[in-house]
Amino acid sequence: MIAMKNVCGENATATIRRSDFGADKYAPTLADAVNIALQIEARKD
């Protein structure tokens, strides 16, 4: 069954570097770049 509701969704991506925040202790072992993906959906009742 499909509910006819008002819905809004968004996708966002970002890449941050650990070294920008001083988190480079394990730099040779761990990647410096961290990819972040966010997905959100809101529904109005």
DSSP file (Angstrom, degrees, kcal/mol; ACC not computed):
  #  RESIDUE AA STRUCTURE BP1 BP2  ACC     N-H-->O    O-->H-N    N-H-->O    O-->H-N    TCO  KAPPA ALPHA  PHI   PSI    X-CA   Y-CA   Z-CA
    1    1 A M              0   0    0      0, 0.0     2,-0.5     0, 0.0     0, 0.0   0.000 360.0 360.0 360.0 133.7    0.0    0.0    0.0
    2    2 A I        -     0   0    0      2,-0.0     2,-0.5     0, 0.0     0, 0.0  -0.842 360.0-148.2 -98.3 125.2    1.3    3.4   -0.9
    3    3 A A        -     0   0    0     -2,-0.5     2,-1.4     1,-0.0     0, 0.0  -0.822  11.6-138.4 -92.8 125.6    0.8    6.2    1.6
    4    4 A M        +     0   0    0     -2,-0.5     2,-0.3     2,-0.0    -1,-0.0  -0.667  47.9 146.0 -86.1  88.9    0.4    9.6    0.0
    5    5 A K        -     0   0    0     -2,-1.4     2,-0.5     0, 0.0    40,-0.1  -0.866  56.9-102.0-122.8 155.0    2.5   11.7    2.3
    6    6 A N  E     +A   44   0A   0     38,-0.8    38,-2.6    -2,-0.3     2,-0.4  -0.687  48.7 179.9 -76.9 123.9    4.7   14.8    1.8
    7    7 A V  E     -A   43   0A   0     -2,-0.5     2,-0.4    36,-0.2    36,-0.2  -0.973  16.8-170.3-131.7 142.3    8.3   13.6    1.8
    8    8 A C  E     -A   42   0A   0     34,-2.6    34,-3.1    -2,-0.4     2,-0.3  -0.999  11.0-178.4-131.4 133.3   11.6   15.4    1.4
    9    9 A G  E     -A   41   0A   0     -2,-0.4     2,-0.3    32,-0.2    32,-0.2  -0.926   6.1-172.6-132.6 157.6   14.9   13.7    0.9
   10   10 A E  E     -A   40   0A   0     30,-2.4    30,-2.4    -2,-0.3     2,-0.4  -0.995   9.3-159.6-149.6 142.2   18.5   14.7    0.6
   11   11 A N  E     +A   39   0A   0     -2,-0.3     2,-0.3    28,-0.2    28,-0.2  -0.974  17.5 176.3-119.1 138.2   21.9   13.1   -0.2
   12   12 A A  E     -A   38   0A   0     26,-2.5    26,-3.2    -2,-0.4     2,-0.3  -0.997   9.8-168.3-141.7 146.0   25.2   14.7    0.7
   13   13 A T  E     +A   37   0A   0     -2,-0.3     2,-0.3    24,-0.2    24,-0.2  -0.970   8.4 174.1-131.7 150.4   28.8   13.6    0.4
   14   14 A A  E     -A   36   0A   0     22,-2.3    22,-3.3    -2,-0.3     2,-0.4  -0.986  18.3-150.1-149.8 154.2   31.9   15.1    1.9
   15   15 A T  E     -A   35   0A   0     -2,-0.3     2,-0.3    20,-0.2    20,-0.2  -0.996  17.6-178.1-127.8 126.3   35.6   14.2    2.1
   16   16 A I  E     -A   34   0A   0     18,-2.4    18,-3.2    -2,-0.4     2,-0.5  -0.870  22.1-129.6-119.6 157.5   37.8   15.3    5.0
   17   17 A R  E >   -A   33   0A   0     -2,-0.3     3,-1.1    16,-0.2     4,-0.4  -0.917   6.5-145.7-107.7 129.7   41.5   14.8    5.6
   18   18 A R  G > >S+     0   0    0     14,-3.2     5,-2.1    -2,-0.5     3,-1.7   0.869  99.2  62.1 -58.1 -37.9   42.6   13.4    9.0
   19   19 A S  G > 5S+     0   0    0      1,-0.3     3,-1.1     3,-0.2    -1,-0.3   0.758  91.0  66.5 -64.6 -24.3   45.7   15.5    8.9
   20   20 A D  G < 5S+     0   0    0     -3,-1.1    -1,-0.3     1,-0.2    -2,-0.2   0.746 108.4  40.0 -65.7 -21.9   43.6   18.7    8.9
   21   21 A F  G < 5S-     0   0    0     -3,-1.7    -1,-0.2    -4,-0.4    -2,-0.2   0.210 119.5-105.8-112.5  12.6   42.5   17.8   12.4
   22   22 A G  T < 5S+     0   0    0     -3,-1.1     2,-0.9    -4,-0.1    -3,-0.2   0.636  81.4 129.5  75.0  14.2   45.9   16.5   13.7
   23   23 A A      < +     0   0    0     -5,-2.1     3,-0.2     1,-0.2    -4,-0.1  -0.427  29.1 114.8 -96.9  58.4   44.8   12.9   13.5
   24   24 A D    >   +     0   0    0     -2,-0.9     3,-1.4    -5,-0.2    -1,-0.2   0.058  27.8 115.7-116.3  24.6   47.8   11.7   11.6
   25   25 A K  T 3  S+     0   0    0      1,-0.3    -1,-0.1    -3,-0.2    -2,-0.1   0.897  90.0  31.6 -60.7 -41.6   49.4    9.4   14.1
   26   26 A Y  T >> S+     0   0    0     -3,-0.2     4,-3.1     1,-0.2     3,-1.0  -0.125  81.1 138.9-106.6  35.4   48.9    6.3   11.9
   27   27 A A  T <4  +     0   0    0     -3,-1.4    -1,-0.2     1,-0.3    -2,-0.1   0.839  68.4  50.7 -53.9 -42.3   49.2    8.2    8.6
   28   28 A P  T 34 S+     0   0    0      0, 0.0    -1,-0.3     0, 0.0    -2,-0.1   0.839 119.8  37.2 -67.2 -27.4   51.3    5.6    6.8
   29   29 A T  T <4 S+     0   0    0     -3,-1.0     2,-0.3     2,-0.1    -2,-0.2   0.892 115.7  49.9 -90.0 -44.7   48.9    2.8    7.8
   30   30 A L  S  < S-     0   0    0     -4,-3.1     2,-0.1     1,-0.1    -1,-0.0  -0.683  91.4-103.5 -98.2 149.8   45.5    4.6    7.5
   31   31 A A        -     0   0    0     -2,-0.3   -13,-0.1     1,-0.1    -1,-0.1  -0.413  19.4-141.8 -67.3 145.0   44.3    6.6    4.6
   32   32 A D  S    S+     0   0    0    -15,-0.1   -14,-3.2    -5,-0.1     2,-0.4   0.840  82.5  72.4 -76.2 -34.8   44.4   10.4    5.1
   33   33 A A  E     -A   17   0A   0    -16,-0.2     2,-0.5   -15,-0.1   -16,-0.2  -0.666  63.4-166.4 -88.4 135.6   41.1   11.0    3.3
   34   34 A V  E     -A   16   0A   0    -18,-3.2   -18,-2.4    -2,-0.4     2,-0.4  -0.985   9.7-149.3-120.9 122.3   37.8   10.0    4.9
   35   35 A N  E     -A   15   0A   0     -2,-0.5     2,-0.4   -20,-0.2   -20,-0.2  -0.777  11.8-165.7 -92.8 133.1   34.7    9.9    2.7
   36   36 A I  E     -A   14   0A   0    -22,-3.3   -22,-2.3    -2,-0.4     2,-0.5  -0.972   4.3-170.3-120.6 130.9   31.4   10.7    4.4
   37   37 A A  E     -A   13   0A   0     -2,-0.4     2,-0.4   -24,-0.2   -24,-0.2  -0.987   5.2-171.5-122.6 127.0   28.0    9.9    2.9
   38   38 A L  E     -A   12   0A   0    -26,-3.2   -26,-2.5    -2,-0.5     2,-0.4  -0.950   5.9-178.6-119.5 136.8   24.8   11.2    4.5
   39   39 A Q  E     +A   11   0A   0     -2,-0.4     2,-0.4   -28,-0.2   -28,-0.2  -0.999   8.0 174.9-133.1 132.2   21.2   10.3    3.5
   40   40 A I  E     -A   10   0A   0    -30,-2.4   -30,-2.4    -2,-0.4     2,-0.4  -0.991  10.2-174.9-138.6 145.2   18.2   11.9    5.2
   41   41 A E  E     -A    9   0A   0     -2,-0.4     2,-0.4   -32,-0.2   -32,-0.2  -0.995   5.4-168.9-140.2 133.5   14.5   11.6    4.6
   42   42 A A  E     -A    8   0A   0    -34,-3.1   -34,-2.6    -2,-0.4     2,-0.4  -0.944   3.7-160.6-123.8 144.9   11.7   13.6    6.4
   43   43 A R  E     -A    7   0A   0     -2,-0.4     2,-0.6   -36,-0.2   -36,-0.2  -0.985  10.5-143.9-127.8 134.6    8.0   13.0    6.2
   44   44 A K  E      A    6   0A   0    -38,-2.6   -38,-0.8    -2,-0.4    -2,-0.0  -0.865 360.0 360.0 -97.3 122.6    5.2   15.4    7.2
   45   45 A D              0   0    0     -2,-0.6    -1,-0.1   -40,-0.1    -2,-0.0   0.460 360.0 360.0 -80.0 360.0    2.3   13.8    8.8
